[in-house]
Amino acid sequence: SLDEICADPEIGMVICLTTPAAHYPIIKQALLAGKHVFSEKMIAVDLWQGKELVQIANEKGLHLGVAPDTFLGGGIQTCRRLIEDGYIGDVFGGSIHMICRGPEGWHPDPEAFYQPGAGPMFDMGPYYMTALANLLGRCSKITGFSGRAHKERIIGSGPRYGQKIPVNVDTFVCGTMLFDSGAIVDSRISFDVYCFTSDYAHIELYGTEGVLYVPDPNAFNGQIKIVRGNEGVMRELPTMYPYKDNCRGVGLADMAKAIQTGREHRCSNMQQLHVLEMMESFTTASREERVVTLETPYERGPIMDIHGMQGILD
């Protein structure tokens, strides 16, 4: 039980893999017991909860890490290097695109995906917002609108096949983000769209010297493409960094290393607190029909090191 875990002096870190709604009480109990915590996305379902957890971790001198860690993969890290080295000049704009039909066709128990704290923004949004924060830095303002195409969904597999489930969260979310750097990025995230796999997920970043096509941030690798200047040619670039396979857990390993060496871990709680505020702001902007100014501070962590052997984090 969680009580037994928290009472065991030989356990130094708790890994939280529950549904998001349970993250806040579990993480809080573990932190108060003096345990480091690494949690699956998101840090919490409400911003005030996330702020409280970060405060507890800071007061107790504990590490609190939060997924996703896919931004540590070769794909996103290579794209960050390309941006920092000026391959597309100054990034002034971009677009993110995550559209699909939703999980009820294949997931045997998909009801949680259509309740508050989930939906496409809170389920898939963390991958995209984390990638953008790592590539572009802090987001300062967000505006947008959201809605839902269906009031009910039908389960398409498993023992509950054919059962209807209610949709209690918006499933088509559109908006625009303004970053401190001045970059303006538009967003479409939805569980309502019939689409081909090639249309499913991508990030485009527009620079003064070209366009960078960032691979699916829900994976550690993928095709990186670039168009520079007036060449009129789209080129595919190789991945320069390690962790190209399904390396989920690298963020946890990085935090364990950080605890041993005394440095900051890369899947920082401040990053995910900022990501949570970004996602919440889309809902607030739509509900209140206004531009939302974000308050959470955020500074990007260092880019990954390139080592000859995968697994060497420092």
C-alpha positions, 0 to 999 in steps of 0.5 A: 500500500502507499502507506507502507511505501511511505513508511519504508525507510529503504525506499527513496523514490516513489514512481506515480503511474496512476490516472492524473486525478490521483496524482495530487494526493499520492504525490503529496503523501509521498513528498510529506513522507520525505520521498523523491517522486517521479510522476507520469503526466500531469503533475496534477489536474489543477494548477493550484494543486501543482503549485502546492506540490512544487512548494512542498518539494522545495521546502523539503529539498526533494526532487519532483520530476514529471513526465513526459520525457520524450523531449529528451529523445534524439528527435526533439533534442536535435531540433533544439540544436538546429534552432540554437545553431541558427539553421532556420534563423529566428523562430517567429511562428509555428503550428502544432497539429494533433488530430485523431478519432480518440481512443474508444475504438481500441481502448477497452475502458476509455471513459476516463479520456472523456472526463475533466482532467483528460480529453485531447488537451490534457491527455496528448497536450503535455507532449506538445506543450513540453516540446514547445517549451523546450524548443521556444522557451516560456509561453506568455499569452494564450487565447482560443476556443474549444468545443465537442463534436459528440455528446457520447462515444461508443466503446469499440473493443473489449467486454464493454463493446457497444456501450455508450459513454458520456463526453464531459470535456471539450474534444476540439481545442484550437488556440494561439500561443505567444512566447516570450521570444515573440514567436506565435504558434497556433494549435489544433488538438482534437479527438473528433477528427477522422484522419490518416496516420500521416495527418495525425501529429506534427509540429512546424516551426517557421524561422526567418531563414527556413522551416523546421518540421519537428517529429511527433513529440509523443515519440523519441525519434522521427523524421526531421525535415527542413526547408532553408531559404529559397532552395525549394527543397525539403531535406531530411536530417539525421538525428544527432542525439541518443535515445532514439527508440522507445526510451520511456524512463530516461527522465526517471533515470536522469532524475536518479542520476541528479539525486546522486550528483546534486544537480537539477533533473531535466524533467523539472516540476517547474517545466510541467507546472508551466505546461499545466498552466498552458493547457488550463489557459486554453480552457479559460480563454475559451470559457471567458472569451479572452486572452490569458496571461500566464504567470508561472516562471519557466527557464529551459534546462540544458540541452542533452549531452552527446555521448558515445554510449547510450545511458551515460547521462552526464 
